Amino acid sequence: MTIGSIILWIAVATVIILLLIVKLKINPTIALAIGAIVVGVACRLGLVTTASTIGTGFGNLMTSLGLPVGFGVILGELLSQSGACRVIASTIIRHAGPKAVPYAMALTGFILSVPVFFDVAFIILVPLCIEFSRELKKPLPTTVVPTVAGTMAAHFLVPPTPVPLLIPDYFPSISMGKVILLGIVIGVPVVAAVMKIYDLLIQHGWWTAACVREEKVSTEESEMPANAPSFAASLFPILLPVVLLVMSTVSSAMGVNNEVIGFLSNKNVAMMLGALAAYLVARKNMTGAQMEAAANKAMADAGVVLLVTGAGGSFAAVISATGLSGMLAEAMATSGAVSNLAILAVAYAISFVFIVSLGSGTTASITSMTIMSGVLEATSATINPYCVVLACIAGTMSLHHFNDSGFWVVTNMSGFTPQGGLKTYSTALCIMSILLFTLAVVGSFIF
């Protein structure tokens, strides 16, 4: 089959998935599996091969994600229910001062989004956003946008969330330690830049009264729980796995090859130790039964996340089995378009199409990284692979709208109209998308 026909069938499958989810309210896991079948059969992989590829794609993804995400969700739920997350948020913001509150919100969101998923981190922080916007007598986006930027940057750039956790699997030359270090080094200044640019938009009338509903979100949940853990104790379960994951990269750079370090820096072991640390912290104000209930809730939430993510992996695996990566590589080589800019543009475009159509950042990133890792293997391109990763993530952040659950979390919890959601959540991510893609292009010519 030709590139055009494969892309056409992928587009058809994407539309089918979107209709199943939006119109027929079919679970995304089933919808993605159906889309994978459509691509496999239409692209002549055969019924048996298509079915086995769906299972293999799901299984391979679970091998990389299953335990780390499960441990990470337990860690996050225990920190949330014990009040540790709120301790982190209130402590950082209290010591920042009024002028630095937006930056404190961004930093807090960045830290909290490491152990918990975006929606959980935002729900924890939105009452603080409302309180501080009232105290500062500034529009709510002044605190909401920094929070969105900080949480989403960590969500897509710093493990153990699914996308950054998978980067070494698709691009083996990038270690997990490098993913963490680069995610922090790139994420922090990009978030600061997003805030500066958004401030300019606010000053030029971007935000209007029509962007706010009449209802106001209650701030009752912002009260500090009784007998909450200390700030240092609250941070420990978050920092422990990060330090362990980075340890292998640092030891390798120093020429140290130690089996114990290799064991502790394994993502499964590091996240398990982080979860155990969260149990120790939660013991201060939670009973054994409460911790068990929190862990069970976390596993239920993780099951939903992993099923949808795994189905996205199945969809990406079937696309990969069509040979699209090799065809794209050959076409680019034949046309002489194996330039850094061409590769990055293709990576961005693939993610853009999937995020606009499906609304799932994880699916968009996984699909684009699957295809682009194949393109890099099949060409003689010497581009830095992390630049390709940045382009994939940049495309994933490009245009979030009504089919994205995160859009509605931010819009509804902040008391915004849909227009307000577009002018905060969607706008902030679009700015971040442009900045990340710019960094990817510049970085590809420097490194």
C-alpha positions as CSV (number, residue, x, y, z in Angstrom):
1,M,0.0,0.0,0.0
2,T,1.0,3.6,-0.5
3,I,1.7,6.2,2.1
4,G,-1.4,8.1,1.1
5,S,-3.7,5.1,1.4
6,I,-2.3,4.2,4.8
7,I,-2.7,7.8,6.1
8,L,-6.2,7.8,4.6
9,W,-7.2,4.7,6.6
10,I,-5.6,6.1,9.7
11,A,-7.7,9.2,9.3
12,V,-10.9,7.1,8.7
13,A,-10.1,5.0,11.9
14,T,-9.5,8.3,13.8
15,V,-12.9,9.6,12.8
16,I,-14.5,6.3,13.8
17,I,-12.8,6.4,17.2
18,L,-13.9,10.0,17.7
19,L,-17.6,9.2,16.7
20,L,-17.6,6.1,19.0
21,I,-16.4,8.1,22.0
22,V,-18.3,11.4,21.5
23,K,-21.5,10.3,19.8
24,L,-22.1,6.8,21.0
25,K,-20.4,7.2,24.4
26,I,-18.3,4.0,23.9
27,N,-15.4,3.5,26.3
28,P,-12.2,4.9,24.8
29,T,-10.4,1.5,25.3
30,I,-13.0,-0.2,23.1
31,A,-13.0,2.6,20.6
32,L,-9.2,2.6,20.2
33,A,-9.2,-1.2,19.8
34,I,-11.9,-0.9,17.0
35,G,-9.8,1.8,15.4
36,A,-6.8,-0.5,15.5
37,I,-8.8,-3.2,13.8
38,V,-10.0,-0.9,11.1
39,V,-6.4,0.2,10.3
40,G,-5.0,-3.4,10.4
41,V,-7.7,-4.9,8.1
42,A,-7.9,-2.0,5.7
43,C,-4.1,-1.9,5.4
44,R,-4.0,-5.7,4.7
45,L,-2.2,-6.9,7.7
46,G,-4.7,-9.8,8.0
47,L,-7.2,-10.6,10.7
48,V,-4.9,-12.8,12.8
49,T,-1.9,-10.5,12.5
50,T,-4.1,-7.5,13.4
51,A,-5.5,-9.2,16.5
52,S,-2.1,-10.4,17.7
53,T,-0.5,-7.0,17.1
54,I,-3.2,-5.3,19.2
55,G,-2.4,-7.7,22.0
56,T,1.3,-7.3,21.6
57,G,1.1,-3.5,21.5
58,F,-0.9,-3.5,24.7
59,G,1.4,-6.0,26.4
60,N,4.6,-4.2,25.5
61,L,3.2,-0.9,26.8
62,M,2.1,-2.5,30.1
63,T,5.6,-4.0,30.5
64,S,7.0,-0.5,30.6
65,L,4.1,1.3,32.3
66,G,2.1,-1.1,34.4
67,L,4.0,-1.2,37.7
68,P,5.5,2.3,37.7
69,V,2.2,4.0,37.0
70,G,0.4,1.8,39.5
71,F,3.0,2.6,42.2
72,G,2.9,6.3,41.2
73,V,-0.9,6.5,41.5
74,I,-0.8,4.9,45.0
75,L,1.9,7.4,46.0
76,G,-0.2,10.3,44.7
77,E,-3.4,9.2,46.3
78,L,-1.8,8.7,49.7
79,L,-0.1,12.1,49.6
80,S,-3.4,13.7,48.5
81,Q,-5.6,12.1,51.2
82,S,-3.0,12.6,54.0
83,G,-2.9,16.3,53.2
84,A,0.8,16.2,52.1
85,C,-0.1,17.7,48.7
86,R,-1.8,20.7,50.3
87,V,1.1,21.1,52.7
88,I,3.5,21.4,49.7
89,A,1.2,23.9,48.0
90,S,0.5,26.1,50.9
91,T,4.1,26.2,52.2
92,I,5.6,27.2,48.8
93,I,2.9,29.8,48.2
94,R,3.1,31.2,51.8
95,H,6.8,31.9,51.4
96,A,6.7,33.3,47.9
97,G,5.1,36.7,48.7
98,P,2.2,38.4,46.8
99,K,4.2,39.3,43.6
100,A,5.6,35.8,43.3
101,V,2.3,33.9,43.8
102,P,1.8,33.0,40.1
103,Y,5.3,31.6,40.0
104,A,4.7,29.7,43.2
105,M,1.5,28.3,41.8
106,A,3.4,27.1,38.7
107,L,6.2,25.6,40.8
108,T,3.7,23.9,43.0
109,G,1.8,22.5,40.0
110,F,5.1,21.3,38.5
111,I,6.1,19.4,41.7
112,L,2.6,18.0,42.4
113,S,2.2,16.7,38.8
114,V,5.3,14.5,39.2
115,P,3.5,12.0,41.5
116,V,-0.1,12.6,40.5
117,F,-1.9,13.1,37.2
118,F,-2.8,16.5,35.9
119,D,-6.4,16.5,36.8
120,V,-5.7,15.5,40.4
121,A,-3.0,18.1,40.8
122,F,-5.2,20.8,39.4
123,I,-8.2,19.9,41.5
124,I,-6.0,20.1,44.6
125,L,-4.7,23.6,43.6
126,V,-7.7,25.3,42.1
127,P,-9.2,26.5,45.5
128,L,-5.8,28.1,46.1
129,C,-5.9,29.7,42.7
130,I,-9.3,31.3,43.5
131,E,-8.2,32.4,47.0
132,F,-5.0,34.1,45.8
133,S,-6.7,35.8,42.8
134,R,-9.1,37.3,45.2
135,E,-6.4,38.5,47.5
136,L,-4.4,39.9,44.7
137,K,-7.5,41.4,43.1
138,K,-6.5,40.1,39.7
139,P,-8.4,38.0,37.1
140,L,-8.5,34.3,37.9
141,P,-6.4,33.3,34.9
142,T,-3.5,35.1,36.7
143,T,-3.2,32.1,38.9
144,V,-5.0,29.4,36.9
145,V,-2.7,29.6,33.8
146,P,0.5,29.3,35.8
147,T,-1.0,26.2,37.5
148,V,-2.0,24.7,34.2
149,A,1.4,25.4,32.6
150,G,3.3,24.0,35.6
151,T,1.3,20.8,35.9
152,M,1.1,20.1,32.2
153,A,4.8,20.7,31.7
154,A,5.7,18.1,34.3
155,H,3.0,15.8,33.1
156,F,4.5,15.5,29.6
157,L,8.2,16.1,30.4
158,V,9.0,14.4,33.8
159,P,8.4,10.8,34.8
160,P,6.6,8.8,36.1
161,T,3.6,10.0,34.0
162,P,3.1,7.7,31.0
163,V,4.6,9.8,28.1
164,P,8.0,10.7,29.6
165,L,8.2,7.2,31.2
166,L,8.1,5.7,27.7
167,I,10.7,7.9,26.0
168,P,13.6,5.5,26.7
169,D,11.6,2.6,25.2
170,Y,11.2,4.3,21.9
171,F,14.6,6.1,21.9
172,P,17.0,3.9,23.8
173,S,19.9,6.4,23.6
174,I,17.9,8.6,26.0
175,S,18.2,7.3,29.6
176,M,15.5,7.8,32.2
177,G,17.9,10.0,34.1
178,K,18.3,12.2,31.1
179,V,14.6,12.4,30.6
180,I,14.2,13.7,34.2
181,L,17.0,16.2,34.0
182,L,16.1,17.5,30.6
183,G,12.4,17.7,31.5
184,I,13.2,19.9,34.5
185,V,15.8,22.0,32.7
186,I,13.5,22.6,29.8
187,G,10.2,22.6,31.6
188,V,10.9,25.3,34.2
189,P,12.0,28.1,31.8
190,V,9.3,27.2,29.3
191,V,6.6,27.5,32.0
192,A,8.0,30.9,33.0
193,A,8.0,32.1,29.4
194,V,4.3,30.9,29.0
195,M,3.4,33.0,32.0
196,K,5.2,36.1,30.6
197,I,3.5,35.8,27.2
198,Y,0.1,35.2,28.8
199,D,0.5,38.3,31.0
200,L,0.9,40.3,27.8
201,L,-2.3,38.8,26.4
202,I,-4.2,39.7,29.6
203,Q,-2.9,43.3,29.4
204,H,-4.2,43.5,25.8
205,G,-7.7,42.5,26.6
206,W,-7.5,38.8,26.0
207,W,-9.7,38.1,29.1
208,T,-13.2,39.4,29.3
209,A,-16.2,39.1,31.6
210,A,-17.9,36.8,29.1
211,C,-15.3,34.1,29.9
212,V,-16.7,33.6,33.4
213,R,-19.9,31.9,34.6
214,E,-21.9,33.4,37.4
215,E,-21.2,30.4,39.7
216,K,-18.1,30.6,41.9
217,V,-16.2,27.6,43.0
218,S,-16.2,27.0,46.8
219,T,-12.8,27.3,48.5
220,E,-13.7,25.2,51.5
221,E,-11.3,22.4,50.5
222,S,-8.4,24.7,50.9
223,E,-8.4,24.2,54.7
224,M,-5.4,22.4,56.0
225,P,-6.2,18.9,57.3
226,A,-5.5,18.2,61.0
227,N,-2.2,16.7,61.9
228,A,-0.8,17.0,58.4
229,P,2.7,15.9,57.7
230,S,5.6,18.4,57.6
231,F,6.7,20.0,54.3
232,A,10.0,18.0,54.3
233,A,8.1,14.7,54.9
234,S,5.5,15.6,52.2
235,L,8.3,16.1,49.6
236,F,10.3,13.0,50.5
237,P,8.1,10.4,48.6
238,I,8.2,12.6,45.5
239,L,11.9,13.3,45.5
240,L,13.0,9.8,46.4
241,P,12.1,8.1,43.1
242,V,13.4,11.1,41.2
243,V,16.8,10.9,42.9
244,L,16.9,7.1,42.4
245,L,16.0,7.4,38.7
246,V,18.7,10.0,38.1
247,M,21.3,8.1,40.1
248,S,22.0,5.6,37.2
249,T,22.7,8.4,34.8
250,V,25.0,10.2,37.2
251,S,26.9,7.0,38.0
252,S,27.3,6.1,34.4
253,A,28.7,9.6,33.6
254,M,31.2,9.0,36.4
255,G,32.2,5.7,35.0
256,V,30.7,3.7,37.9
257,N,28.9,0.5,37.0
258,N,27.3,-0.9,40.2
259,E,24.6,-3.6,40.4
260,V,23.0,-2.0,43.5
261,I,22.7,1.3,41.8
262,G,21.3,-0.4,38.7
263,F,18.7,-2.1,40.9
264,L,17.6,1.0,42.8
265,S,17.4,3.1,39.7
266,N,15.2,0.7,37.9
267,K,11.9,2.5,37.4
268,N,9.8,-0.3,38.9
269,V,12.0,-0.4,42.1
270,A,12.3,3.4,42.4
271,M,8.5,3.9,42.1
272,M,7.8,1.1,44.6
273,L,10.2,2.7,47.1
274,G,8.4,6.1,46.5
275,A,5.1,4.4,47.2
276,L,6.4,2.8,50.4
277,A,7.7,6.2,51.5
278,A,4.2,7.7,50.9
279,Y,2.8,5.0,53.3
280,L,5.2,6.1,56.0
281,V,4.2,9.8,55.5
282,A,0.5,9.0,55.5
283,R,0.7,7.0,58.8
284,K,0.9,10.3,60.7
285,N,-2.8,11.0,60.2
286,M,-4.3,8.0,58.4
287,T,-5.4,4.7,59.8
288,G,-4.5,1.4,58.2
289,A,-8.0,1.0,56.9
290,Q,-7.9,4.5,55.4
291,M,-4.6,3.8,53.7
292,E,-5.9,0.6,52.3
293,A,-9.0,2.4,51.0
294,A,-6.8,5.0,49.4
295,A,-4.6,2.4,47.7
296,N,-7.7,0.6,46.4
297,K,-9.1,3.8,45.0
298,A,-5.7,4.5,43.4
299,M,-5.6,1.1,41.8
300,A,-9.1,1.6,40.4
301,D,-8.0,4.9,38.9
302,A,-4.8,3.4,37.6
303,G,-6.8,0.6,35.9
304,V,-8.8,3.1,33.9
305,V,-5.7,5.0,33.0
306,L,-3.7,1.9,32.0
307,L,-6.5,0.4,29.9
308,V,-6.9,3.6,27.8
309,T,-3.1,4.1,27.6
310,G,-2.6,0.4,26.6
311,A,-5.3,0.6,24.0
312,G,-3.5,3.7,22.6
313,G,-0.4,1.5,22.5
314,S,-2.3,-1.1,20.5
315,F,-3.5,1.5,18.0
316,A,0.1,2.8,17.6
317,A,1.5,-0.7,17.3
318,V,-0.9,-1.5,14.4
319,I,0.0,1.7,12.7
320,S,3.7,0.7,13.1
321,A,3.0,-2.7,11.7
322,T,1.7,-1.2,8.4
323,G,5.2,-0.1,7.7
324,L,4.3,3.6,7.6
325,S,7.6,4.6,9.4
326,G,9.7,2.9,6.8
327,M,7.7,4.4,3.9
328,L,7.9,7.9,5.4
329,A,11.7,7.4,5.9
330,E,12.1,6.2,2.3
331,A,10.0,9.1,0.9
332,M,11.9,11.6,2.9
333,A,15.3,10.1,1.8
334,T,14.2,10.0,-1.9
335,S,13.0,13.5,-1.9
336,G,16.1,14.7,0.0
337,A,13.9,15.9,2.9
338,V,15.8,14.1,5.6
339,S,16.7,17.4,7.2
340,N,16.3,18.2,10.8
341,L,13.5,20.6,10.2
342,A,11.6,18.1,8.0
343,I,11.8,15.3,10.6
344,L,10.7,17.7,13.4
345,A,7.8,19.0,11.2
346,V,6.6,15.4,10.6
347,A,6.8,14.6,14.3
348,Y,4.8,17.7,15.2
349,A,2.2,17.1,12.5
350,I,1.5,13.6,13.6
351,S,0.9,14.6,17.2
352,F,-1.1,17.6,16.1
353,V,-3.5,15.4,14.0
354,F,-4.1,13.0,16.9
355,I,-4.5,15.5,19.6
356,V,-7.0,17.5,17.6
357,S,-9.1,14.5,16.6
358,L,-8.9,12.3,19.7
359,G,-8.1,14.7,22.6
360,S,-5.8,12.2,24.3
361,G,-2.3,13.6,24.8
362,T,-1.0,10.1,25.7
363,T,-2.3,8.5,22.6
364,A,-1.0,11.3,20.4
365,S,2.5,11.2,22.0
366,I,2.7,7.4,21.9
367,T,1.6,7.2,18.2
368,S,4.0,10.0,17.1
369,M,7.0,8.6,19.1
370,T,6.3,5.1,17.6
371,I,6.3,6.3,14.1
372,M,9.2,8.7,14.5
373,S,11.5,6.1,16.2
374,G,11.0,4.0,13.2
375,V,11.7,6.9,10.9
376,L,15.0,7.6,12.7
377,E,16.0,3.9,12.5
378,A,15.3,3.8,8.8
379,T,17.1,7.0,7.8
380,S,20.7,8.2,8.2
381,A,19.5,11.3,10.1
382,T,21.9,12.4,12.8
383,I,19.3,14.6,14.6
384,N,19.4,14.5,18.4
385,P,16.6,12.1,19.4
386,Y,15.4,14.2,22.3
387,C,14.7,17.0,19.9
388,V,12.4,14.6,18.1
389,V,10.7,13.8,21.4
390,L,10.2,17.5,22.1
391,A,8.6,17.9,18.6
392,C,6.2,15.1,19.4
393,I,5.3,16.5,22.8
394,A,5.0,20.0,21.3
395,G,2.5,18.7,18.7
396,T,0.6,17.0,21.5
397,M,0.2,20.3,23.3
398,S,-0.8,22.2,20.2
399,L,-4.7,22.4,20.2
400,H,-6.6,21.1,23.1
401,H,-10.3,21.7,22.9
402,F,-13.7,20.2,23.8
403,N,-12.8,16.5,23.3
404,D,-10.1,16.7,26.0
405,S,-11.1,15.8,29.6
406,G,-8.5,18.2,31.0
407,F,-10.2,21.0,29.2
408,W,-13.4,20.4,31.1
409,V,-11.6,19.9,34.5
410,V,-10.0,23.3,34.2
411,T,-13.1,25.0,32.8
412,N,-15.6,23.7,35.3
413,M,-13.5,23.8,38.4
414,S,-12.5,27.4,37.7
415,G,-16.0,28.5,36.9
416,F,-15.2,29.5,33.3
417,T,-17.4,29.3,30.3
418,P,-16.2,27.1,27.4
419,Q,-14.8,30.3,25.9
420,G,-12.9,30.9,29.1
421,G,-11.5,27.4,28.9
422,L,-10.2,28.1,25.4
423,K,-8.6,31.4,26.5
424,T,-6.8,29.8,29.5
425,Y,-6.2,26.0,29.3
426,S,-6.0,25.8,25.5
427,T,-4.1,29.1,25.0
428,A,-1.5,28.2,27.6
429,L,-0.8,24.8,26.0
430,C,-0.7,26.4,22.5
431,I,2.0,28.8,23.7
432,M,3.9,26.0,25.3
433,S,3.6,24.0,22.1
434,I,5.2,26.8,20.0
435,L,8.0,27.3,22.6
436,L,8.8,23.6,22.8
437,F,8.9,23.2,19.0
438,T,11.1,26.2,18.7
439,L,13.5,24.7,21.3
440,A,13.4,21.4,19.3
441,V,14.4,23.1,16.1
442,V,17.1,25.2,17.7
443,G,18.4,22.3,19.7
444,S,18.6,20.1,16.6
445,F,21.1,22.4,15.0
446,I,23.2,22.9,18.2
447,F,23.4,19.4,19.6
